Amino acid sequence: MSQIQNNLWAAPRLSMRWWPVFRRNFLVWQKLAIPSLVGNIAEPLMWLVAFGYGLGALVGQVELGGEKVPYILFLASGSICMSAMNAATFEALYSAFSRMHVQKTWDGIMNAPVRLDDVVLAEMLWAAFKSLFTVTAILGVMLALGISHSPKLLVAWPVLLGVGITFSCMALIFNALAKGYDFFTYYFTLFLTPMMFLSGIFFPRDQLPPIVRAVADWLPLSAAVDLVRPLFLDRWPEHALRHGLVLMVFAGVSFWVALALTRKRFRS
Amino acid sequence: MNPTLLSVNHLAKRYGDQTVVNDLSFHIEPGECLGIIGPNGAGKTTTIRMCLGLSEPNGGAITYFGDRHMPGDALTIKARLGVVAQMDTLDPDFTAAENLLVFGRYFGLSDQIIRERIPQLLEYAALSHKADAKPGQLSGGMKRRLSLARALINAPDLLMLDEPTTGLDPQARHLMWERLQVLLQQGKSILLTTHFMDEAERLCNRLLVLDHGRKIAEGKPRDLIAEHLEPEVVEVFGQGAVQLADEASLQVLAQRVEVSGETVFFYTRDSQPLLVALQAWPALRTLHRPSNLEDLFLKLTGRQIREDA
């Protein structure tokens, strides 16, 4: 089969050739892992400390499903989802764009027997992996701070990988459309920042006006928060199937769209 | 009998109403070096991109190794090709050796095989002492040689080089030519595009002259010159040289007269009478030389500057 599908909307043709591409990114990252880790976890922890302890002192407790929980726990369980989203998004936008457009790494790879679909898959999984790595480090700090000791955090971990996958798929759509780095600002200000405030990370979604809430309930970040937050409280999430499906549909549809747009970009 | 490595038949490519490659056919046999020459915008890079399956032709067929078709069999073909693109795509974060390792993995080669090949390839590229240097620390010539070494990691049957020495200084260019000649002596086959005529003449057994997407000549460099040109050229330049082009007494001594800028070119089969006649203008300077590929190229594609590339 051809390397770049001529039919833009043809089903993804995937093989194990994504693995050497993933390994390439891994090898680069190994060289920079420690400094990049500091950058990745410093910001979310600052949010947590400033809002959790600062605002938390004013707010006190938040009522959640008939139970009162400390604000820091409420915030930590939501903001870990935001960290997964941000880490995946940054990697699949700025770093993938550097490789694709600036360094022409993808063009080099396609001089070897690797299909474009596999390159896109590798970038998607790579961004999800980096997001999982960041999330793991933040979870470690949260455990150390004693914010939660729920054994169900072990389940939260793979769920957060799914969150990373969903958001890296979505970001790759904008990667495929970008002419330059400036374009990504739109994605952040028009999509991610509003979503951050509508998904119940900083305050419960039942405080939103009903019409806004009706939309907010179906956002992928809301689904992520509704899955992860109960696990922090040592409870099983309600409607887990529905939330899982929301994430999967966003991931699947976004990946397909991202692939079609990337094929269009590379086809000439 | 080895099959033809690459056979291109009636290839066509259009962008909108603009035809960039038009009914182009050529082939490469094992051990051959075929050069595609042409001015900017002639369709060289588009042709290579179609041969690499990166651009979809609007017509025609591209067949490798007798029975593999591009783009349908792109992956099996790519496994046996080595490609050096016009722009370096080396990984800036990796050392020279790591660049080779990572690239070899894309071919599905085991790390053990790649690690065996790396020292040989670095030595071949005259980069053994730079194994641990990153591309940013290499000169332009070194980067191109590293790109060439990288293209050889899979021991390809056919090398595709798109303007391999563009942007290099003369020393780096000569070293690159010498390295490519080593490959040809080993029996490798090469398809290269270039707009350096000396490069084409040194390396290529056969040339394809492309202009406006069409093949306008094909053959061995020396045969092409003999076929299209008079064997000798006398260039005359200096104050008032251009008027000589209209001098009837000189016109009869040359088969063809051309003016470019302030220089007159007399193409002739016998330069002696012409040189004697030119002594009547002692203030003008003359350059007498055999005709070469550059003359051929300019005759076939014209002297005007191509801005559209």
Interface residues (C-beta under 8 A of the other chain):
Chain A: M1 S2 Q3 I4 N6 R17 P20 V21 R23 R24 L27 V28 K31 Q103 K104 T105 D107 G108 I109 M110 N111 A112 P113 V114 R115 F266 R267 S268
Chain B: R49 L52 G53 L54 S55 E56 P71 G72 A74 L75 T76 K78 A79 L81 V83 A85 M87 T89 L90 D91 P92 D93 F94 E98 V102 F103 R105 Y106 F107 G108 A151 N154
